Amino acid sequence: MIDAALLESTALALVAGTIAALIGGSLGGIVTGGRALGIELAAFMGSFYGIVTGTAGVAFGLAAISYLGWE
């Protein structure tokens, strides 16, 4: 049985991780490709790839924590 507090904290961690990946990806895109591509395009591409990889990483981490039984 899934506890409501555990489900809420898991959802909150997933949302917070996704937002952090969005911000980090856009800043990383600006730093690495801002001059070559333009700041707006670099930020857009960085935020897209940041969300893709960041959300997968957070989901994998939450699944590992759940599997190991850490709370």
BAVEXTI-223327 format. One record per residue: residue number from 0; residue in one letter; z, y, x of N, C-alpha, C, O in turn. Coordinates in nm, 4 decimals. Example, Ala and Ser with C-alpha at 12.3 -4.5 7.8 and 13.67 -1.06 7.14 Angstrom:
! BAVEXTI-223327
<r><k>0</k><r>a</r><n_w>0.7800</n_w><n_v>-0.5690</n_v><n_u>1.3190</n_u><ca_w>0.7800</ca_w><ca_v>-0.4500</ca_v><ca_u>1.2300</ca_u><c_w>0.7800</c_w><c_v>-0.3300</c_v><c_u>1.3200</c_u><o_w>0.8465</o_w><o_v>-0.3319</o_v><o_u>1.4236</o_u></r>
<r><k>1</k><r>s</r><n_w>0.7080</n_w><n_v>-0.2250</n_v><n_u>1.2850</n_u><ca_w>0.7140</ca_w><ca_v>-0.1060</ca_v><ca_u>1.3670</ca_u><c_w>0.7870</c_w><c_v>0.0030</c_v><c_u>1.2900</c_u><o_w>0.8039</o_w><o_v>0.1138</o_v><o_u>1.3409</o_u></r>
***
This chain:
! BAVEXTI-223327
<r><k>0</k><r>m</r><n_w>0.0000</n_w><n_v>-0.1171</n_v><n_u>0.0838</n_u><ca_w>0.0000</ca_w><ca_v>0.0000</ca_v><ca_u>0.0000</ca_u><c_w>0.0000</c_w><c_v>0.1240</c_v><c_u>0.0887</c_u><o_w>0.0753</o_w><o_v>0.1318</o_v><o_u>0.1858</o_u></r>
<r><k>1</k><r>i</r><n_w>-0.0836</n_w><n_v>0.2193</n_v><n_u>0.0553</n_u><ca_w>-0.0950</ca_w><ca_v>0.3412</ca_v><ca_u>0.1339</ca_u><c_w>0.0017</c_w><c_v>0.4454</c_v><c_u>0.0797</c_u><o_w>0.0029</o_w><o_v>0.4757</o_v><o_u>-0.0396</o_u></r>
<r><k>2</k><r>d</r><n_w>0.0817</n_w><n_v>0.4987</n_v><n_u>0.1691</n_u><ca_w>0.1781</ca_w><ca_v>0.6017</ca_v><ca_u>0.1329</ca_u><c_w>0.1047</c_w><c_v>0.7346</c_v><c_u>0.1132</c_u><o_w>0.0120</o_w><o_v>0.7656</o_v><o_u>0.1881</o_u></r>
<r><k>3</k><r>a</r><n_w>0.1452</n_w><n_v>0.8125</n_v><n_u>0.0140</n_u><ca_w>0.0791</ca_w><ca_v>0.9397</ca_v><ca_u>-0.0157</ca_u><c_w>0.0946</c_w><c_v>1.0388</c_v><c_u>0.0988</c_u><o_w>0.0009</o_w><o_v>1.1126</o_v><o_u>0.1290</o_u></r>
<r><k>4</k><r>a</r><n_w>0.2095</n_w><n_v>1.0420</n_v><n_u>0.1624</n_u><ca_w>0.2311</ca_w><ca_v>1.1339</ca_v><ca_u>0.2741</ca_u><c_w>0.1433</c_w><c_v>1.0963</c_v><c_u>0.3935</c_u><o_w>0.0926</o_w><o_v>1.1845</o_v><o_u>0.4629</o_u></r>
<r><k>5</k><r>l</r><n_w>0.1251</n_w><n_v>0.9673</n_v><n_u>0.4180</n_u><ca_w>0.0395</ca_w><ca_v>0.9220</ca_v><ca_u>0.5267</ca_u><c_w>-0.1058</c_w><c_v>0.9578</c_v><c_u>0.4991</c_u><o_w>-0.1781</o_w><o_v>1.0008</o_v><o_u>0.5890</o_u></r>
<r><k>6</k><r>l</r><n_w>-0.1476</n_w><n_v>0.9400</n_v><n_u>0.3758</n_u><ca_w>-0.2842</ca_w><ca_v>0.9752</ca_v><ca_u>0.3388</ca_u><c_w>-0.3074</c_w><c_v>1.1253</c_v><c_u>0.3517</c_u><o_w>-0.4129</o_w><o_v>1.1682</o_v><o_u>0.3983</o_u></r>
<r><k>7</k><r>e</r><n_w>-0.2102</n_w><n_v>1.2040</n_v><n_u>0.3113</n_u><ca_w>-0.2217</ca_w><ca_v>1.3494</ca_v><ca_u>0.3215</ca_u><c_w>-0.2280</c_w><c_v>1.3948</c_v><c_u>0.4672</c_u><o_w>-0.3093</o_w><o_v>1.4805</o_v><o_u>0.5019</o_u></r>
<r><k>8</k><r>s</r><n_w>-0.1432</n_w><n_v>1.3383</n_v><n_u>0.5520</n_u><ca_w>-0.1437</ca_w><ca_v>1.3784</ca_v><ca_u>0.6926</ca_u><c_w>-0.2716</c_w><c_v>1.3326</c_v><c_u>0.7630</c_u><o_w>-0.3205</o_w><o_v>1.4012</o_v><o_u>0.8529</o_u></r>
<r><k>9</k><r>t</r><n_w>-0.3256</n_w><n_v>1.2185</n_v><n_u>0.7234</n_u><ca_w>-0.4513</ca_w><ca_v>1.1713</ca_v><ca_u>0.7805</ca_u><c_w>-0.5656</c_w><c_v>1.2634</c_v><c_u>0.7419</c_u><o_w>-0.6487</o_w><o_v>1.2974</o_v><o_u>0.8261</o_u></r>
<r><k>10</k><r>a</r><n_w>-0.5711</n_w><n_v>1.3042</n_v><n_u>0.6165</n_u><ca_w>-0.6755</ca_w><ca_v>1.3956</ca_v><ca_u>0.5715</ca_u><c_w>-0.6625</c_w><c_v>1.5310</c_v><c_u>0.6407</c_u><o_w>-0.7627</o_w><o_v>1.5917</o_v><o_u>0.6786</o_u></r>
<r><k>11</k><r>l</r><n_w>-0.5405</n_w><n_v>1.5774</n_v><n_u>0.6569</n_u><ca_w>-0.5179</ca_w><ca_v>1.7046</ca_v><ca_u>0.7249</ca_u><c_w>-0.5614</c_w><c_v>1.6971</c_v><c_u>0.8709</c_u><o_w>-0.6209</o_w><o_v>1.7915</o_v><o_u>0.9229</o_u></r>
<r><k>12</k><r>a</r><n_w>-0.5323</n_w><n_v>1.5863</n_v><n_u>0.9366</n_u><ca_w>-0.5736</ca_w><ca_v>1.5686</ca_v><ca_u>1.0761</ca_u><c_w>-0.7255</c_w><c_v>1.5636</c_v><c_u>1.0873</c_u><o_w>-0.7820</o_w><o_v>1.6179</o_v><o_u>1.1823</o_u></r>
<r><k>13</k><r>l</r><n_w>-0.7920</n_w><n_v>1.4998</n_v><n_u>0.9927</n_u><ca_w>-0.9378</ca_w><ca_v>1.4930</ca_v><ca_u>0.9949</ca_u><c_w>-0.9999</c_w><c_v>1.6308</c_v><c_u>0.9741</c_u><o_w>-1.0962</o_w><o_v>1.6662</o_v><o_u>1.0421</o_u></r>
<r><k>14</k><r>v</r><n_w>-0.9464</n_w><n_v>1.7074</n_v><n_u>0.8822</n_u><ca_w>-0.9979</ca_w><ca_v>1.8428</ca_v><ca_u>0.8568</ca_u><c_w>-0.9710</c_w><c_v>1.9342</c_v><c_u>0.9765</c_u><o_w>-1.0598</o_w><o_v>2.0080</o_v><o_u>1.0189</o_u></r>
<r><k>15</k><r>a</r><n_w>-0.8505</n_w><n_v>1.9299</n_v><n_u>1.0305</n_u><ca_w>-0.8173</ca_w><ca_v>2.0142</ca_v><ca_u>1.1460</ca_u><c_w>-0.9026</c_w><c_v>1.9775</c_v><c_u>1.2672</c_u><o_w>-0.9478</o_w><o_v>2.0657</o_v><o_u>1.3403</o_u></r>
<r><k>16</k><r>g</r><n_w>-0.9246</n_w><n_v>1.8490</n_v><n_u>1.2886</n_u><ca_w>-1.0087</ca_w><ca_v>1.8058</ca_v><ca_u>1.4000</ca_u><c_w>-1.1535</c_w><c_v>1.8480</c_v><c_u>1.3833</c_u><o_w>-1.2194</o_w><o_v>1.8838</o_v><o_u>1.4809</o_u></r>
<r><k>17</k><r>t</r><n_w>-1.2035</n_w><n_v>1.8441</n_v><n_u>1.2606</n_u><ca_w>-1.3402</ca_w><ca_v>1.8864</ca_v><ca_u>1.2338</ca_u><c_w>-1.3564</c_w><c_v>2.0365</c_v><c_u>1.2557</c_u><o_w>-1.4563</o_w><o_v>2.0799</o_v><o_u>1.3129</o_u></r>
<r><k>18</k><r>i</r><n_w>-1.2600</n_w><n_v>2.1155</n_v><n_u>1.2113</n_u><ca_w>-1.2663</ca_w><ca_v>2.2605</ca_v><ca_u>1.2324</ca_u><c_w>-1.2586</c_w><c_v>2.2934</c_v><c_u>1.3818</c_u><o_w>-1.3317</o_w><o_v>2.3797</o_v><o_u>1.4304</o_u></r>
<r><k>19</k><r>a</r><n_w>-1.1712</n_w><n_v>2.2254</n_v><n_u>1.4533</n_u><ca_w>-1.1610</ca_w><ca_v>2.2479</ca_v><ca_u>1.5979</ca_u><c_w>-1.2904</c_w><c_v>2.2079</c_v><c_u>1.6687</c_u><o_w>-1.3317</o_w><o_v>2.2748</o_v><o_u>1.7634</o_u></r>
<r><k>20</k><r>a</r><n_w>-1.3549</n_w><n_v>2.0996</n_v><n_u>1.6242</n_u><ca_w>-1.4817</ca_w><ca_v>2.0581</ca_v><ca_u>1.6835</ca_u><c_w>-1.5920</c_w><c_v>2.1591</c_v><c_u>1.6536</c_u><o_w>-1.6783</o_w><o_v>2.1830</o_v><o_u>1.7382</o_u></r>
<r><k>21</k><r>l</r><n_w>-1.5902</n_w><n_v>2.2185</n_v><n_u>1.5350</n_u><ca_w>-1.6884</ca_w><ca_v>2.3207</ca_v><ca_u>1.4993</ca_u><c_w>-1.6738</c_w><c_v>2.4430</c_v><c_u>1.5900</c_u><o_w>-1.7727</o_w><o_v>2.4930</o_v><o_u>1.6437</o_u></r>
<r><k>22</k><r>i</r><n_w>-1.5523</n_w><n_v>2.4901</n_v><n_u>1.6065</n_u><ca_w>-1.5287</ca_w><ca_v>2.6082</ca_v><ca_u>1.6900</ca_u><c_w>-1.5581</c_w><c_v>2.5779</c_v><c_u>1.8374</c_u><o_w>-1.6241</o_w><o_v>2.6564</o_v><o_u>1.9056</o_u></r>
<r><k>23</k><r>g</r><n_w>-1.5095</n_w><n_v>2.4656</n_v><n_u>1.8847</n_u><ca_w>-1.5333</ca_w><ca_v>2.4294</ca_v><ca_u>2.0246</ca_u><c_w>-1.6797</c_w><c_v>2.4045</c_v><c_u>2.0542</c_u><o_w>-1.7286</o_w><o_v>2.4416</o_v><o_u>2.1609</o_u></r>
<r><k>24</k><r>g</r><n_w>-1.7501</n_w><n_v>2.3422</n_v><n_u>1.9612</n_u><ca_w>-1.8928</ca_w><ca_v>2.3175</ca_v><ca_u>1.9816</ca_u><c_w>-1.9742</c_w><c_v>2.4450</c_v><c_u>1.9846</c_u><o_w>-2.0654</o_w><o_v>2.4589</o_v><o_u>2.0661</o_u></r>
<r><k>25</k><r>s</r><n_w>-1.9419</n_w><n_v>2.5384</n_v><n_u>1.8962</n_u><ca_w>-2.0188</ca_w><ca_v>2.6633</ca_v><ca_u>1.8961</ca_u><c_w>-1.9899</c_w><c_v>2.7454</c_v><c_u>2.0209</c_u><o_w>-2.0816</o_w><o_v>2.8048</o_v><o_u>2.0777</o_u></r>
<r><k>26</k><r>l</r><n_w>-1.8647</n_w><n_v>2.7499</n_v><n_u>2.0646</n_u><ca_w>-1.8331</ca_w><ca_v>2.8221</ca_v><ca_u>2.1890</ca_u><c_w>-1.8972</c_w><c_v>2.7542</c_v><c_u>2.3097</c_u><o_w>-1.9468</o_w><o_v>2.8217</o_v><o_u>2.3999</o_u></r>
<r><k>27</k><r>g</r><n_w>-1.8962</n_w><n_v>2.6227</n_v><n_u>2.3116</n_u><ca_w>-1.9616</ca_w><ca_v>2.5507</ca_v><ca_u>2.4207</ca_u><c_w>-2.1115</c_w><c_v>2.5711</c_v><c_u>2.4215</c_u><o_w>-2.1727</o_w><o_v>2.5817</o_v><o_u>2.5278</o_u></r>
<r><k>28</k><r>g</r><n_w>-2.1714</n_w><n_v>2.5768</n_v><n_u>2.3024</n_u><ca_w>-2.3147</ca_w><ca_v>2.6039</ca_v><ca_u>2.2943</ca_u><c_w>-2.3498</c_w><c_v>2.7426</c_v><c_u>2.3431</c_u><o_w>-2.4517</o_w><o_v>2.7614</o_v><o_u>2.4096</o_u></r>
<r><k>29</k><r>i</r><n_w>-2.2666</n_w><n_v>2.8396</n_v><n_u>2.3108</n_u><ca_w>-2.2909</ca_w><ca_v>2.9766</ca_v><ca_u>2.3565</ca_u><c_w>-2.2808</c_w><c_v>2.9844</c_v><c_u>2.5086</c_u><o_w>-2.3630</o_w><o_v>3.0490</o_v><o_u>2.5736</o_u></r>
<r><k>30</k><r>v</r><n_w>-2.1802</n_w><n_v>2.9187</n_v><n_u>2.5645</n_u><ca_w>-2.1602</ca_w><ca_v>2.9247</ca_v><ca_u>2.7100</ca_u><c_w>-2.2746</c_w><c_v>2.8551</c_v><c_u>2.7829</c_u><o_w>-2.3251</o_w><o_v>2.9077</o_v><o_u>2.8821</o_u></r>
<r><k>31</k><r>t</r><n_w>-2.3162</n_w><n_v>2.7375</n_v><n_u>2.7353</n_u><ca_w>-2.4157</ca_w><ca_v>2.6610</ca_v><ca_u>2.8095</ca_u><c_w>-2.5591</c_w><c_v>2.7037</c_v><c_u>2.7815</c_u><o_w>-2.6419</o_w><o_v>2.6996</o_v><o_u>2.8725</o_u></r>
<r><k>32</k><r>g</r><n_w>-2.5910</n_w><n_v>2.7439</n_v><n_u>2.6606</n_u><ca_w>-2.7302</ca_w><ca_v>2.7749</ca_v><ca_u>2.6300</ca_u><c_w>-2.7544</c_w><c_v>2.9121</c_v><c_u>2.5732</c_u><o_w>-2.8626</o_w><o_v>2.9384</o_v><o_u>2.5208</o_u></r>
<r><k>33</k><r>g</r><n_w>-2.6571</n_w><n_v>3.0006</n_v><n_u>2.5819</n_u><ca_w>-2.6699</ca_w><ca_v>3.1328</ca_v><ca_u>2.5219</ca_u><c_w>-2.7836</c_w><c_v>3.2158</c_v><c_u>2.5783</c_u><o_w>-2.8539</o_w><o_v>3.2840</o_v><o_u>2.5037</o_u></r>
<r><k>34</k><r>r</r><n_w>-2.8018</n_w><n_v>3.2107</n_v><n_u>2.7075</n_u><ca_w>-2.9094</ca_w><ca_v>3.2898</ca_v><ca_u>2.7682</ca_u><c_w>-3.0467</c_w><c_v>3.2315</c_v><c_u>2.7422</c_u><o_w>-3.1408</o_w><o_v>3.3051</o_v><o_u>2.7128</o_u></r>
<r><k>35</k><r>a</r><n_w>-3.0591</n_w><n_v>3.1028</n_v><n_u>2.7523</n_u><ca_w>-3.1904</ca_w><ca_v>3.0393</ca_v><ca_u>2.7390</ca_u><c_w>-3.2394</c_w><c_v>3.0376</c_v><c_u>2.5946</c_u><o_w>-3.3579</o_w><o_v>3.0601</o_v><o_u>2.5697</o_u></r>
<r><k>36</k><r>l</r><n_w>-3.1511</n_w><n_v>3.0113</n_v><n_u>2.4999</n_u><ca_w>-3.1922</ca_w><ca_v>2.9943</ca_v><ca_u>2.3610</ca_u><c_w>-3.1603</c_w><c_v>3.1129</c_v><c_u>2.2722</c_u><o_w>-3.2160</o_w><o_v>3.1255</o_v><o_u>2.1631</o_u></r>
<r><k>37</k><r>g</r><n_w>-3.0736</n_w><n_v>3.1978</n_v><n_u>2.3162</n_u><ca_w>-3.0223</ca_w><ca_v>3.3038</ca_v><ca_u>2.2303</ca_u><c_w>-2.8872</c_w><c_v>3.2605</c_v><c_u>2.1760</c_u><o_w>-2.8631</o_w><o_v>3.1419</o_v><o_u>2.1535</o_u></r>
<r><k>38</k><r>i</r><n_w>-2.8011</n_w><n_v>3.3561</n_v><n_u>2.1555</n_u><ca_w>-2.6631</ca_w><ca_v>3.3248</ca_v><ca_u>2.1182</ca_u><c_w>-2.6553</c_w><c_v>3.2562</c_v><c_u>1.9822</c_u><o_w>-2.5794</o_w><o_v>3.1606</o_v><o_u>1.9661</o_u></r>
<r><k>39</k><r>e</r><n_w>-2.7321</n_w><n_v>3.3030</n_v><n_u>1.8845</n_u><ca_w>-2.7218</ca_w><ca_v>3.2475</ca_v><ca_u>1.7493</ca_u><c_w>-2.7671</c_w><c_v>3.1025</c_v><c_u>1.7443</c_u><o_w>-2.6996</o_w><o_v>3.0183</o_v><o_u>1.6852</o_u></r>
<r><k>40</k><r>l</r><n_w>-2.8831</n_w><n_v>3.0725</n_v><n_u>1.8071</n_u><ca_w>-2.9334</ca_w><ca_v>2.9352</ca_v><ca_u>1.8060</ca_u><c_w>-2.8428</c_w><c_v>2.8423</c_v><c_u>1.8855</c_u><o_w>-2.8172</o_w><o_v>2.7291</o_v><o_u>1.8444</o_u></r>
<r><k>41</k><r>a</r><n_w>-2.7948</n_w><n_v>2.8903</n_v><n_u>1.9992</n_u><ca_w>-2.7054</ca_w><ca_v>2.8079</ca_v><ca_u>2.0811</ca_u><c_w>-2.5755</c_w><c_v>2.7783</c_v><c_u>2.0072</c_u><o_w>-2.5240</o_w><o_v>2.6668</o_v><o_u>2.0147</o_u></r>
<r><k>42</k><r>a</r><n_w>-2.5223</n_w><n_v>2.8773</n_v><n_u>1.9358</n_u><ca_w>-2.3989</ca_w><ca_v>2.8551</ca_v><ca_u>1.8594</ca_u><c_w>-2.4235</c_w><c_v>2.7580</c_v><c_u>1.7444</c_u><o_w>-2.3393</o_w><o_v>2.6726</o_v><o_u>1.7168</o_u></r>
<r><k>43</k><r>f</r><n_w>-2.5366</n_w><n_v>2.7699</n_v><n_u>1.6779</n_u><ca_w>-2.5700</ca_w><ca_v>2.6787</ca_v><ca_u>1.5679</ca_u><c_w>-2.5839</c_w><c_v>2.5358</c_v><c_u>1.6173</c_u><o_w>-2.5268</o_w><o_v>2.4433</o_v><o_u>1.5595</o_u></r>
<r><k>44</k><r>m</r><n_w>-2.6598</n_w><n_v>2.5185</n_v><n_u>1.7239</n_u><ca_w>-2.6787</ca_w><ca_v>2.3828</ca_v><ca_u>1.7769</ca_u><c_w>-2.5481</c_w><c_v>2.3251</c_v><c_u>1.8304</c_u><o_w>-2.5196</o_w><o_v>2.2070</o_v><o_u>1.8103</o_u></r>
<r><k>45</k><r>g</r><n_w>-2.4693</n_w><n_v>2.4068</n_v><n_u>1.8978</n_u><ca_w>-2.3414</ca_w><ca_v>2.3596</ca_v><ca_u>1.9497</ca_u><c_w>-2.2452</c_w><c_v>2.3213</c_v><c_u>1.8394</c_u><o_w>-2.1744</o_w><o_v>2.2213</o_v><o_u>1.8506</o_u></r>
<r><k>46</k><r>s</r><n_w>-2.2419</n_w><n_v>2.4004</n_v><n_u>1.7319</n_u><ca_w>-2.1513</ca_w><ca_v>2.3669</ca_v><ca_u>1.6215</ca_u><c_w>-2.1956</c_w><c_v>2.2399</c_v><c_u>1.5510</c_u><o_w>-2.1116</o_w><o_v>2.1613</o_v><o_u>1.5072</o_u></r>
<r><k>47</k><r>f</r><n_w>-2.3266</n_w><n_v>2.2183</n_v><n_u>1.5393</n_u><ca_w>-2.3753</ca_w><ca_v>2.0949</ca_v><ca_u>1.4770</ca_u><c_w>-2.3339</c_w><c_v>1.9726</c_v><c_u>1.5581</c_u><o_w>-2.2777</o_w><o_v>1.8773</o_v><o_u>1.5042</o_u></r>
<r><k>48</k><r>y</r><n_w>-2.3622</n_w><n_v>1.9762</n_v><n_u>1.6870</n_u><ca_w>-2.3269</ca_w><ca_v>1.8607</ca_v><ca_u>1.7699</ca_u><c_w>-2.1766</c_w><c_v>1.8494</c_v><c_u>1.7898</c_u><o_w>-2.1256</o_w><o_v>1.7392</o_v><o_u>1.8102</o_u></r>
<r><k>49</k><r>g</r><n_w>-2.1059</n_w><n_v>1.9590</n_v><n_u>1.7844</n_u><ca_w>-1.9603</ca_w><ca_v>1.9537</ca_v><ca_u>1.7918</ca_u><c_w>-1.9005</c_w><c_v>1.8821</c_v><c_u>1.6721</c_u><o_w>-1.8080</o_w><o_v>1.8021</o_v><o_u>1.6864</o_u></r>
<r><k>50</k><r>i</r><n_w>-1.9535</n_w><n_v>1.9109</n_v><n_u>1.5540</n_u><ca_w>-1.9043</ca_w><ca_v>1.8444</ca_v><ca_u>1.4333</ca_u><c_w>-1.9366</c_w><c_v>1.6956</c_v><c_u>1.4369</c_u><o_w>-1.8527</o_w><o_v>1.6124</o_v><o_u>1.4023</o_u></r>
<r><k>51</k><r>v</r><n_w>-2.0581</n_w><n_v>1.6623</n_v><n_u>1.4785</n_u><ca_w>-2.0997</ca_w><ca_v>1.5212</ca_v><ca_u>1.4808</ca_u><c_w>-2.0093</c_w><c_v>1.4401</c_v><c_u>1.5733</c_u><o_w>-1.9582</o_w><o_v>1.3351</o_v><o_u>1.5344</o_u></r>
<r><k>52</k><r>t</r><n_w>-1.9899</n_w><n_v>1.4886</n_v><n_u>1.6949</n_u><ca_w>-1.9101</ca_w><ca_v>1.4116</ca_v><ca_u>1.7902</ca_u><c_w>-1.7606</c_w><c_v>1.4269</c_v><c_u>1.7661</c_u><o_w>-1.6848</o_w><o_v>1.3313</o_v><o_u>1.7827</o_u></r>
<r><k>53</k><r>g</r><n_w>-1.7179</n_w><n_v>1.5464</n_v><n_u>1.7273</n_u><ca_w>-1.5750</ca_w><ca_v>1.5699</ca_v><ca_u>1.7057</ca_u><c_w>-1.5197</c_w><c_v>1.4923</c_v><c_u>1.5881</c_u><o_w>-1.4111</o_w><o_v>1.4351</o_v><o_u>1.5969</o_u></r>
<r><k>54</k><r>t</r><n_w>-1.5928</n_w><n_v>1.4896</n_v><n_u>1.4786</n_u><ca_w>-1.5465</ca_w><ca_v>1.4163</ca_v><ca_u>1.3612</ca_u><c_w>-1.5424</c_w><c_v>1.2662</c_v><c_u>1.3888</c_u><o_w>-1.4499</o_w><o_v>1.1970</o_v><o_u>1.3463</o_u></r>
<r><k>55</k><r>a</r><n_w>-1.6427</n_w><n_v>1.2168</n_v><n_u>1.4598</n_u><ca_w>-1.6419</ca_w><ca_v>1.0746</ca_v><ca_u>1.4958</ca_u><c_w>-1.5240</c_w><c_v>1.0422</c_v><c_u>1.5874</c_u><o_w>-1.4602</o_w><o_v>0.9380</o_v><o_u>1.5723</o_u></r>
<r><k>56</k><r>g</r><n_w>-1.4956</n_w><n_v>1.1307</n_v><n_u>1.6815</n_u><ca_w>-1.3818</ca_w><ca_v>1.1091</ca_v><ca_u>1.7722</ca_u><c_w>-1.2486</c_w><c_v>1.1112</c_v><c_u>1.7002</c_u><o_w>-1.1617</o_w><o_v>1.0281</o_v><o_u>1.7269</o_u></r>
<r><k>57</k><r>v</r><n_w>-1.2321</n_w><n_v>1.2059</n_v><n_u>1.6089</n_u><ca_w>-1.1072</ca_w><ca_v>1.2136</ca_v><ca_u>1.5323</ca_u><c_w>-1.0927</c_w><c_v>1.0920</c_v><c_u>1.4416</c_u><o_w>-0.9838</o_w><o_v>1.0357</o_v><o_u>1.4309</o_u></r>
<r><k>58</k><r>a</r><n_w>-1.2000</n_w><n_v>1.0512</n_v><n_u>1.3769</n_u><ca_w>-1.1946</ca_w><ca_v>0.9330</ca_v><ca_u>1.2895</ca_u><c_w>-1.1619</c_w><c_v>0.8078</c_v><c_u>1.3702</c_u><o_w>-1.0827</o_w><o_v>0.7245</o_v><o_u>1.3261</o_u></r>
<r><k>59</k><r>f</r><n_w>-1.2221</n_w><n_v>0.7940</n_v><n_u>1.4873</n_u><ca_w>-1.1923</ca_w><ca_v>0.6789</ca_v><ca_u>1.5728</ca_u><c_w>-1.0468</c_w><c_v>0.6812</c_v><c_u>1.6181</c_u><o_w>-0.9802</o_w><o_v>0.5777</o_v><o_u>1.6196</o_u></r>
<r><k>60</k><r>g</r><n_w>-0.9979</n_w><n_v>0.7985</n_v><n_u>1.6549</n_u><ca_w>-0.8581</ca_w><ca_v>0.8107</ca_v><ca_u>1.6968</ca_u><c_w>-0.7610</c_w><c_v>0.7778</c_v><c_u>1.5850</c_u><o_w>-0.6607</o_w><o_v>0.7100</o_v><o_u>1.6070</o_u></r>
<r><k>61</k><r>l</r><n_w>-0.7909</n_w><n_v>0.8262</n_v><n_u>1.4641</n_u><ca_w>-0.7041</ca_w><ca_v>0.7949</ca_v><ca_u>1.3498</ca_u><c_w>-0.7074</c_w><c_v>0.6459</c_v><c_u>1.3160</c_u><o_w>-0.6054</o_w><o_v>0.5874</o_v><o_u>1.2797</o_u></r>
<r><k>62</k><r>a</r><n_w>-0.8255</n_w><n_v>0.5855</n_v><n_u>1.3283</n_u><ca_w>-0.8351</ca_w><ca_v>0.4409</ca_v><ca_u>1.3032</ca_u><c_w>-0.7571</c_w><c_v>0.3622</c_v><c_u>1.4073</c_u><o_w>-0.6924</o_w><o_v>0.2629</o_v><o_u>1.3740</o_u></r>
<r><k>63</k><r>a</r><n_w>-0.7623</n_w><n_v>0.4054</n_v><n_u>1.5331</n_u><ca_w>-0.6867</ca_w><ca_v>0.3375</ca_v><ca_u>1.6385</ca_u><c_w>-0.5373</c_w><c_v>0.3508</c_v><c_u>1.6164</c_u><o_w>-0.4625</o_w><o_v>0.2547</o_v><o_u>1.6342</o_u></r>
<r><k>64</k><r>i</r><n_w>-0.4939</n_w><n_v>0.4697</n_v><n_u>1.5778</n_u><ca_w>-0.3514</ca_w><ca_v>0.4897</ca_v><ca_u>1.5509</ca_u><c_w>-0.3075</c_w><c_v>0.4044</c_v><c_u>1.4325</c_u><o_w>-0.1995</o_w><o_v>0.3453</o_v><o_u>1.4349</o_u></r>
<r><k>65</k><r>s</r><n_w>-0.3900</n_w><n_v>0.3980</n_v><n_u>1.3303</n_u><ca_w>-0.3575</ca_w><ca_v>0.3163</ca_v><ca_u>1.2135</ca_u><c_w>-0.3514</c_w><c_v>0.1676</c_v><c_u>1.2496</c_u><o_w>-0.2636</o_w><o_v>0.0950</o_v><o_u>1.2030</o_u></r>
<r><k>66</k><r>y</r><n_w>-0.4453</n_w><n_v>0.1239</n_v><n_u>1.3324</n_u><ca_w>-0.4487</ca_w><ca_v>-0.0166</ca_v><ca_u>1.3715</ca_u><c_w>-0.3290</c_w><c_v>-0.0541</c_v><c_u>1.4575</c_u><o_w>-0.2742</o_w><o_v>-0.1635</o_v><o_u>1.4451</o_u></r>
<r><k>67</k><r>l</r><n_w>-0.2891</n_w><n_v>0.0377</n_v><n_u>1.5449</n_u><ca_w>-0.1757</ca_w><ca_v>0.0103</ca_v><ca_u>1.6319</ca_u><c_w>-0.0416</c_w><c_v>0.0252</c_v><c_u>1.5610</c_u><o_w>0.0613</o_w><o_v>-0.0198</o_v><o_u>1.6114</o_u></r>
<r><k>68</k><r>g</r><n_w>-0.0430</n_w><n_v>0.0876</n_v><n_u>1.4458</n_u><ca_w>0.0790</ca_w><ca_v>0.1007</ca_v><ca_u>1.3672</ca_u><c_w>0.1651</c_w><c_v>0.2192</c_v><c_u>1.4025</c_u><o_w>0.2822</o_w><o_v>0.2228</o_v><o_u>1.3648</o_u></r>
<r><k>69</k><r>w</r><n_w>0.1110</n_w><n_v>0.3172</n_v><n_u>1.4740</n_u><ca_w>0.1875</ca_w><ca_v>0.4369</ca_v><ca_u>1.5075</ca_u><c_w>0.1902</c_w><c_v>0.5294</c_v><c_u>1.3880</c_u><o_w>0.0917</o_w><o_v>0.5410</o_v><o_u>1.3151</o_u></r>
<r><k>70</k><r>e</r><n_w>0.3022</n_w><n_v>0.5949</n_v><n_u>1.3680</n_u><ca_w>0.3138</ca_w><ca_v>0.6895</ca_v><ca_u>1.2566</ca_u><c_w>0.3735</c_w><c_v>0.8180</c_v><c_u>1.3029</c_u><o_w>0.3912</o_w><o_v>0.9101</o_v><o_u>1.2232</o_u></r>
***
